[in-house]
Amino acid sequence: MEPATRSELPVLLVEDSQGLAHLMRLVLEAGLERRVALAATGEEALAKIAEQQPALLVLDLDLPDMPGRDVARVALARYGAAVPVLVVSGSTHLGVQLQNLPVRTVLRKPFDCDALVDIARGLLAPVSHDAAAGPTPRGAPPLTHIDASALSRPPSPGA
């Protein structure tokens, strides 16, 4: 069996809230036109990571059985920078949870579904190499945090 190409690899969505997970899966599958595998616990996620490399890890940090950062660490130890990590969290205290993790983007809950797809698409884009900045997904903003609630607010008067 030949290894899957990057475009054939699934997105791995790790989210313990069943309703939100199914909504995110529908949105990502439609917006990215690629398969999205679901895991509701850290153990499920680790099993899926051991089975197949994900193209992208969309990760809630507050899982019922282990911290999401442990899932990210295993994925990154196994596959390195080949697996970008998008953290989706409602937590307002992420500093300690993200410490020492090369997470490019954090999307705060509640979020705009279009923002989720746009960010995921940017992280899945082919990588370009800039000697000064290092590898960056083409089209992805070089950022570490997005508060999606700001994306859906109407512009303030006078803006």
N, C-alpha and C positions, 0 to 999 in steps of 0.2 A: 504494500500500500504506500503510495507516494504522499509526502507531507502536503498539507493544505497550503495554498497560497494565502498571503495576508488578506486578500479580498474575500476568501472563502471562510476565514476564521470567524467564529461567532463573537458577538459582544457578550460579556458575562455581566449580568445585572445582579447585584447582591443587595437585597432589600427585604427586611423581615415583615413589613406591612403588606399583607396580601393584596389589598385593593390598590394601593399605590404601585406595587410591583407590576401588577397586570396592566395598569394604565401606562406606566413607563415603558413596558415591553411593547404594547401596541404602538405607542408614539415612536419609539426608536425603530421598530421594524418597518413601519410605514415611511418614516423620514430618512432612514439610512439604507433601506432596501437590502437588509441583511438579517440573518437569524440572530435572535437574542435568547441566550440561555438564562434561566432564572435559578437563583439559590436564595433560600430564606434564612439560612444560618451560615456561620463561618465554616462549620464542618462540611456542609454541602458545597460551599464555594471551593474549599481546599480539594475536595474530591474531583470537582470539575476542572480545576486548574491542573491537577495531576494527570487527568485524562487527556486534555487538549489545551493548547495555548489559546487564550482569548486574544482577539484583535484589540480589545479595549476592556478595561475593568471599570464598571460603574458601581461605586461602592458606598453604602451607608456605613458609617463608623460605629453606630450603636446597634450591634447585633445581640441576639439573646444568649449566645453561648461563648462568645469571645469578642474582643475588640476588633473592629474592622481593620485597624492598622496592622494587626497580625496577618490578616488575609493579604493585604497589600504587600507586606514584607515577604511572604512566601512567593507570591506571584513575581515580584521583582527579583528575588534571589534565583528563581528558576529560569525566568525569561529575560531579565534585565529591562533595558529601555524599550525593548520590542513591544512591551505592554504598557501603554499609557494608562494612567489612573485618573479617573474623574470622581472626586468625592462629592456625594450629594448628602447634605446633612442639615438637620434643623438645629443643631447645637450651636451655641454662641461662643463656646470656649473650645476652640479647635487647636490652639497652639501646642499643647502637650500631646494631643492625639496625632498631630501631623509632624511632630518633631522627628527629624532624621528620615523623613520619607520624601522622595522626589516627586511629589504630587504637583502637577502643573496647574490644575484647576479645581476650585471648590465652588459648587453651586449650592446656594442656601435654599432650604425648604421654607415656605412654599416657593415654587419656581414656575416660570412660564415654560410650557411644553416646547414652544419654538426655540427658546434659549437652550433647552436640553439638547435638542436635535442639532442646532447650530454648533454648539460646543463639541458634542460628540463627533460631528462631521469634521470639524477642524482638527481634533485629536487623531482621527483616523486617516487624515490626509497624508500623502507620501512625505517623507522627511527630506528637508533640504538642509545642507550643512553650511553654516556661517562660521567661519573660523573664530570670530570674536565672541559670538553668542552661543556657539555649540549647536547641536542638532535641534531643529524646531519643526514641528509639523507645518507644512505649507498651508497658509490660510488661517492657522490658529493664532489667536492673540497671545503674546508672551505675557501671561498673567498668572497670578496665583490664587485670585479670589474673584468671584462674581456674585454679587447680590442680585439675583434675578428679579426680586421685587422692584428694583429700580428700573428694570427694563419694561415693566408693564405699567408704570405710573405715567399719567399724562404729564406733558411738560409744564413746568411752573410758569405762571404769568410773567411775561417780560423776557422769557428765555428764547 
